[in-house]
Amino acid sequence: MSITVVGSLAYDRVKTPFGERERMLGGAATHFALAASFFEEVNVVGPVGDDFGSGDLEVLATRGTRIDDVERVEGGQTFFWHGEYGWDLNSRETLATELGVFAEFEPKLSDRSREADVLFLANIQPDLQRAVREQCAGARFSALDSMNLWIDTARDSLVGVIQRVDCLILNDAELRQLTEKPNLLSAAREVLSWGPRVVVAKQGEYGAALVTAESFFALPAYPLETVVDPTGAGDTFAGGFLGYVARRLSDGVDDSVLRQAMAYGTALASFNVEDFGTERMVGLSAEEIEARVAELRGFTHFEEASLAIE
Ligand code: AMP
């Protein structure tokens, strides 16, 4: 099974209480691919400027990710994002977003990207997400992420493309903002009424919740004493989640597969935040991931209990 992702390929300037990086490889599609490539072949779709280094292309191609649909625009600037985190890493301020080559991007997918079984529309302008969704009409499972910027500036387009995917993966505050419902469960139910059959609410260091018409499931984040840089945690989660879904696609994406996918997303995101940018994910091993998934299972399991009231 193969996966196609469209989303930002970026240079990030990031400051956290543990240090800063002036210009490191980032972008939603980059973080997603570094996680999803553990499971199945990933095709990355998106433009970069001629300032994009060949070493960074090699990082993108880690574990066989296909970069044929990464378009290099002569004279263009790669997407740039500048953010700063508060002392407990729970708050983040965006200081600059420069769309660069994304402003004029018109996605034209190769047959290989078009024919992917699983599609991830990572956080980017919703009209671009829509254009890619239409080209990947045969995808058997499609998911979308977005953010407050697009809810504020392009809500109608965003709702239009959400109606065309199987799964919405969004931060919980943004889910409430999008639906104008203050309660997480009601917000998720509202989105389910628009068309998707799965909603995943990302809750930062508190983990993630999964809502479908029939069920609810939640996992805490993997507990870590040292979090260095949370940038890309959400996209890495999505890469683990959809990577696992792609791996199990022929069995059918039922509740049990979705819960396991939550565990892989959670485990992968926990590695991403241990270092700046892509630094931890490049050399990660499958054994390390499996060990954390097993630990998570232990952390969240409890025996049947009762108050034994007569
Ligand atoms: P996350 O921490 O999961 O929200 O993802 C952070 C990544 O998203 C960074 O590497 C940024 O380059 C990228 N990013 C930030 N803002 C935007 C935006 N408006 N559109 C697309 N990508 C963005």
Residues whose N, C-alpha, C, O or C-beta is under 5 A from the ligand:
A	BS01	AMP	S8 A10 D12 G26 G27 A28 W81 T97 N123 I124 L149 P230 T231 G232 A233 G234 D235
